[in-house]
Amino acid sequence: MQQVFPAPTGGVGATGTPSGPPAATPTQPGTPAIPPPPPEYPPYPGAAEPKKKRGLLIAAIALVVIMVLCVGGGVLAFLTLRNTETGEGAKEPAVAVDEFLTAVYRDRDATKAANRVCAASRDDGKIAAKVAEVQKYASEYQNPRFRWTTPKVDNQTGDRATVSTRVTMTTADEKVADQDLRFTVVQKTGWWVCEVA
């Protein structure tokens, strides 16, 4: 004997795919009712995003601070050391002036003259121009000779002194020219000429 089952009204159709929500079936008296399906649950929240690691941030900040300190220290060292004197200056202010005048007027050696000038005022271009000016006089006049009075310390306070002298140029044809000079001399590693007026 063959049993006949009623055709489904919902669920899986002939194709095997769901055909929509199940239709409510009439309940007969005495048959328990099928409860509706529970509402959907929210999706599983998964793993929470890890908090940013503070260690990486602290290391980056520390690296930046170290770099700033290194660069700042390098700049400070450069600014501090760029005006330091190389070599040893003269023992007395008047000696520093005499050595400077000898380098410019007698030896006509810009490098030797620059070695008598303090680092803060050392300008190789200006010193070379002064030596070139003296050499120009030597070529324009007959056998020019330069001499100067013994440099005299006019004022000295601590590590600063003013020294004066008179430079005289005489030529073989008896021309004479005088120039009064006043020097500011400073003491660092000995005495150095810093200004000529």
C-alpha positions in Angstrom: 0.0 0.0 0.0 1.3 3.4 -1.0 1.1 6.3 1.4 0.5 9.8 0.1 2.1 12.6 1.8 0.8 16.1 1.3 3.0 18.4 -0.8 5.1 20.8 1.2 4.0 24.4 1.2 7.3 25.9 2.3 10.9 24.8 2.8 12.6 23.0 0.0 10.9 22.8 -3.3 11.4 20.4 -6.2 14.7 22.0 -7.1 16.1 21.5 -3.6 16.3 25.2 -2.8 14.3 27.0 -0.1 11.1 28.5 -1.5 10.6 31.1 1.2 9.4 31.2 4.8 7.5 28.2 6.0 3.8 28.7 5.8 1.9 28.5 8.9 0.1 25.2 9.1 -3.4 25.1 10.5 -3.4 23.6 13.8 -5.9 21.1 14.8 -7.4 21.2 18.1 -5.3 19.2 20.5 -2.1 19.6 18.4 0.6 21.7 19.9 1.6 24.8 18.0 5.2 25.1 16.7 6.8 28.2 18.1 8.3 30.7 15.6 12.1 30.5 15.2 14.2 32.7 17.6 15.2 36.2 16.4 18.7 36.4 14.8 21.6 36.8 17.1 24.0 39.7 16.5 27.2 38.6 14.7 30.1 37.4 16.8 32.2 40.5 17.6 35.5 38.8 16.8 38.8 39.8 18.4 38.9 43.4 19.6 41.6 45.6 17.9 44.8 45.5 20.0 45.6 48.8 21.7 48.5 50.7 20.1 51.6 49.8 21.8 53.0 52.7 23.8 56.5 51.3 23.8 56.9 52.1 20.1 55.7 55.6 20.6 58.0 56.2 23.6 61.0 54.7 21.7 60.3 57.1 18.8 60.1 60.1 21.1 63.3 59.1 22.8 65.0 58.8 19.5 63.9 62.2 18.4 65.1 63.8 21.7 68.5 62.1 21.3 68.8 63.3 17.8 68.0 66.9 18.8 70.5 66.8 21.6 73.2 65.4 19.3 72.6 68.0 16.7 72.3 70.8 19.2 75.5 69.7 20.9 77.3 69.7 17.6 76.2 73.2 16.7 77.1 74.4 20.2 80.6 72.9 19.9 81.0 74.4 16.4 80.0 77.9 17.7 82.2 77.6 20.7 85.3 76.3 19.0 85.2 78.3 15.8 86.7 81.4 17.5 89.4 79.6 19.4 92.9 80.6 18.8 95.3 78.2 17.1 98.8 78.5 18.3 100.2 80.7 20.9 99.9 84.5 21.0 102.6 87.0 22.0 103.8 87.4 25.6 102.9 91.1 25.8 100.4 93.4 23.9 103.2 95.5 22.5 105.0 92.4 21.2 101.8 91.3 19.4 101.6 94.6 17.6 105.3 94.6 16.7 105.1 91.1 15.3 102.0 92.0 13.2 103.7 95.2 11.8 106.8 93.2 10.9 104.7 90.6 9.1 102.8 93.2 7.1 105.5 95.9 6.4 108.8 94.1 6.4 108.1 90.5 5.5 104.9 91.3 3.4 103.6 87.9 4.4 99.7 87.8 4.7 99.8 84.3 6.3 102.3 85.3 8.9 100.3 88.5 9.7 97.1 86.4 10.0 98.8 84.3 12.6 99.0 87.4 14.8 95.3 88.3 14.5 92.6 87.0 16.9 90.2 84.4 15.4 87.2 86.6 15.8 88.7 89.3 13.6 90.8 87.2 11.2 89.8 87.9 7.7 92.3 86.5 5.3 91.0 88.6 2.4 91.4 91.9 4.3 94.9 91.0 5.5 96.0 89.9 2.0 94.6 93.3 0.7 96.7 95.2 3.2 99.8 93.3 2.3 99.1 93.9 -1.4 98.7 97.6 -0.7 102.2 97.7 1.0 103.7 95.8 -2.0 102.1 98.3 -4.3 103.9 101.1 -2.5 107.1 99.2 -2.8 106.7 99.0 -6.6 105.6 102.7 -7.0 108.2 104.4 -4.9 112.0 104.1 -5.0 113.1 101.7 -2.4 110.5 102.4 0.3 111.3 101.5 3.8 108.9 101.1 6.7 109.7 101.7 10.3 107.6 102.4 13.4 107.9 103.7 16.9 108.1 101.2 19.6 104.5 100.1 20.3 103.2 101.7 23.5 100.5 100.3 25.7 98.0 103.1 26.3 95.5 101.2 28.3 95.3 97.7 29.7 92.4 96.2 31.6 92.5 92.5 32.3 92.6 90.7 28.9 92.2 93.8 26.7 94.8 96.5 25.8 95.1 99.4 23.4 98.5 99.9 21.8 99.6 102.8 19.7 102.5 103.4 17.3 103.4 105.6 14.3 104.4 103.9 11.0 106.8 105.9 8.8 107.5 105.2 5.2 110.7 106.8 3.7 111.9 106.4 0.1 115.3 106.7 -1.6 114.3 110.1 -3.1 113.6 111.4 0.5 109.8 111.2 0.5 108.3 110.6 3.9 104.8 109.6 5.0 103.6 109.0 8.5 100.5 107.2 9.8 99.4 106.9 13.4 97.9 103.5 14.3 95.9 102.4 17.3 95.5 98.6 17.9 93.1 96.7 20.2 94.8 93.6 21.5 93.2 90.8 23.4 94.6 88.0 25.5 93.4 84.4 25.0 96.3 82.0 24.5 98.7 84.9 24.5 98.1 88.4 23.0 96.4 88.8 19.6 95.7 91.9 17.5 92.0 92.2 17.0 91.4 95.7 15.6 93.5 98.4 13.8 92.3 102.0 13.7 
